[in-house]
Each structure stands twice: as C-alpha cells, then as structure tokens.
Amino acid sequence: MTPGGRTLYLARVDYEVPTEAIQIDAPHSRPRWRRAVDRVVDRLVAKRIATVDAVVEVPTPLRPIDLSDDAEVTQVLELAERVGEVVLSSGTAVTDTTTQIEFIAATYGLADVDIDVTYNAIRISADRGPNLPPASTMRVVQYRTLDFTRLAAVDRLTRRIRREIVPVEDAHAALAELTSAPHPYNRWVATAGWALLAASIGLLLGGGWLVAVCSCAATAAIDRTNRALNYRGLPTFFQAMVGGAIATVPAILLATLPHRIEANPSLIVAAGITVLLSGLQLVGAVEDAITGAPITASARMLEVLMVTGGIIAGVALALRGADLLHAGVPPIDINAGRTTANLPIKVAAGAVGSLAFALACYAERRALAAAAVSGGVATAFYLLTQRYGEVGPIFSSGVAACVVGLAGGLMARRALTPPLVVAMAGITPLLPGLSVYRGLSALLNDQQSVGLSQLLAAFGVGCALAAGVTLGEWIARLLRRPRILNRVKNIRRPSVETGEFPIIRS
C-alpha cells in the first residue's frame, strides 16, 4: 500500500527461472565430455517444460475474479471446459486433461474445484467459500478428431495464460479463433499423408515397390470414400467395414492375376489395416486404465474394439466375396513381417511413415521432423531388440514404445508441440496390422486356435505399445525438471492476498 492509497501488485507470472541466471558449478570443473553431452541434451530438449508438466503447483492468481459474480465465474469455468474439450477429443488422457482444466481455473482464482472427466463429458464444480453456493457447469464432448495443429495451439494458449495476465474475455476470443481456424493443409494433403503412410508400412513389412504403390492407392481410396460417408453421417463402425473391404480389393486382384507378378498381396491388406488402426485412441485408453480412470478407459477401449471389429468384418466380407467369385485369395506368408533384413530401408520407412501420419493429422511443420525422428528410432529399437534380444514382438514393441514416449517428451519441447503428437506418430509404424490379418484369415479357414492366438498377439502388441508410451512419458517428466529446481530446494513465490511468501516444494 503506497502513501497515496494505491495497492501495488506484482505482475509476474512466469516462474520459469533460466538456468543461465544461476551458475553453481564452474564450467571448467566438469570433464570436457560431460560439457559436450550437456550441450547436446540442452539443444535437444530446448530447456523447456511441457505444459502439462509445468502445471504442478496452483499459481497465485494475479488478477483474481470476483467469486460473488456468477457471470464471471461461469466465464472461467467455460474457458476451462473448452480447453479440456479440445485436449480430450484429441485423445489426451484423463489425468492430463484434468490437470490442464484445474490449472486454467486456478489461474483466475478458482483454486478449489472438483473435476469429473469421462469419455464424452466434462463436469466442474467450484467451491466459492462458506458464504456462497458452489458453481457448477458441464460440457458434452460431441466429436473426436486428430487435429494436432489445434491441440498444439491450445497448448500454446495454456502457456500464454500461465505467462501473462490474460483477461478471461481475451482468452475466450483466442480459443474461439483457434478452434474455428481452418486446417493448415488442404484435405488432399492429408489424403496424401495417409497414402504415404500405407506405402511406408508396406516397405517396412518387407514388401516391394509394387506392394507400396498398391497400398498407397488403396489407402487414398479409403480416405476419400470415408470422408464422403462421414459427411453423410454413416456410423464409424460401417466406415471401418468399408475401409477394410477396400484395403482387400487390390490384394485380391493381385492374387487373381498370373503368378508372374512377384508380390505378397497379404502385405497390402496388412498395410491398410495398420492405417485404419492408426487413428484409434489406443494410447489414451491404456493410459487411462493405468492412471486410474477406468470409466473412460473402458469407453475408449470399447470404441477401439468396435472399430477393429468393423475392419475385420470388412476384410472378411471381401475375402468371402472373392471366394464366391472364384477369385484368388491373398495367401498368408508366415515369414513376412518386420525383420532386420534391409535395416536402413526399413528404418527410413518407419521415419517416413510417422512423418506421414503426423501430416495426415494436420500436425504443424515444426512437429513433422520430431515425428520422423520418433518413428525411425522406434523402428530401429523394435527390430534390433527383436533380433539381438531374442524376444517376441510384444516385448520388442513395449521397449520401442517406451523409447518413443521418452524421446517424444523431450523432443516435444524443441518442437513446442504436445508429447502426444510425437508419441502417436512414433508407434504408428509398429501397429499389428499383419497379425490382425493373419488371425482373421486363419479363422476363415477353420483354424480357430491359430486365428485366436494371432488376434490375441495383436491385442498384446497394441497394449504393449500404449503402456510403453505411458512409461516413457513418465520417465520424461522426471527428466523435465529444470536444473535450478534440483539445486534450490525451496523457491518462494509472492502471494497477492497475504503478502507472504509460501514455500513451493521442488
């Protein structure tokens, strides 16, 4: 309080202290190799903290709202819900979604809130003290989309709210602008991304250029057809059936042609199934199950199983139709799959496939390189672990996904994009499309034991990928702590209301 009667507030919100500001160790006291490693790591992670990991302590509100003003409180709750809607619809786990909602509300003074996030609804109840009734609101999430540009834009908006004193009205306007903005690429570019992903999967599975070209053409037809069907309101299950049938048609044609064409038609079906599986929220489902959100995990897993069932039904219908027409049925090659033969080509195919997936999901340009590195690293770890570790595909998938989750959490800081983008793109080339087709083909040929074992193996690989990403992201969060927090145990932050300096535990 100044002599003139004015109250001064500290207008400082960004509590990230640059590590260069405090020099604890002399730079030349460490070995040269250690300093070189530190420079490489700092360049990789860009000395940033992911938004979800920065939301650890409830900040002191520098411009707290009037808790007795119902309209202003409702504005804050709606802002928090709309942010949560975007991140939840993109496949983010319930725990991370709840954390972002809680932080947005606490930034404007609603520190005591109860948040309930389920598969398609967000409920918030804010306690305004003993003299005021609680304020409650609910928002239904009515869509699911893989728009990584929108997810990254919301992530940056959360950073901005944390760094600056953003009025609620301005935050609402910024959020409305970014959610209504058009995609950064034309839809045909997204179609080209899905087609390039299928071609990369075909090469990764050991197919030649003919398999890659056929997979590319079939996936482009799937994408354009399903876009038209989605526009007309066809349920996702039947869209998956149509996609599975279209993915099988080129393989049937190749199997029917004379055998002078050397190609493995089953790999075309496997590539199409992998592309159709890549858009599912498998990572979010398993992460929710691991982190204690069983309701949302069950709903997401049921959605994954239903869409997978639609894909299997479409492939089965196409194969039965080929049998009735006396056309060739794509044979199953047990030796086909991800092996270390032509390792550089397969690692490059994994990198291109992850880049293509990120492009198809409208990722920002600076996130494409991170996605490509993630896919290449995941493919290399998978192939080398399976070859030299003499382990099965489930364990190899888990190890590769753990590396992807760790690397994605670190590289996301350099690309300024959420770790979910890098993680989903990195594990996409490892999805078990070939195992799904093998299991389905065995079931159609009355080999129930073989078919069920292949389908269970595919389910195990999918769960291992999602669980590995979750573990890798957890490890990355331990490494994201700024060095200053490791050296200084207690940091004091000014409180506007009391003027005291509460201790923040590191």
Order of alpha helices (4+ residues) and beta strands (2+ residues): alpha-alpha-alpha-alpha-beta-beta-beta-alpha-alpha-alpha-alpha-alpha-alpha-alpha-alpha-alpha-alpha-alpha-alpha-alpha-alpha-alpha-beta-beta
